[in-house]
């Protein structure tokens, strides 16, 4: 899970959360690696905290 807190443009505190869920017939280790890759890619696209 990737998350971060930041100040929303209205001045309120906000949190963005990414919780990828993968499933399938691949081995668990491979699914975990895929999930980690997806989470890292998505985290890189999050706005920078102000």
N, C-alpha and C positions, 0 to 999 in steps of 0.2 A: 504494500500500500504506500502510495506517495501522498504527502499532504504538506501544506504550508499555510501559515496565517499571514494576512496582510490587511491593510486599511483599505476598505472599499472607497470608491470615489465619493460616496456620501459622507465619509468620515467614520463610518461604523467598522468594527472589526469583522472580518470575514475569513473563511477557511475554504480552500479548494482541496478536494479529495479525489484520488483516482484509485479505484479498487478493481484491477483486472481479474476476471474469472475465466480460466481455461479448462477445457475438458476434452476428452477424446480417448482414442485407443493407443496413443503414444505412451512410452514409459514416463513415469512420474517425473524423473529427473529432467527429461527433455521438455516436458510441459512447464516445469519450474523455470528452466533457462529461458524458454520462450516468453513466459510471463514477465520475467525480469527484464528482458530486452524491450518488451512493449512498455513496461513501466518507466524504464530509463528514457526511452524515446519521447514518451508523453511528458515526463517531468521536464525535459529540456525545452519543451514548448510552453511551459507555464510562464505567465508574466513575472517579471522581476518584482520582488516586494518593494514597495515605496517607502 
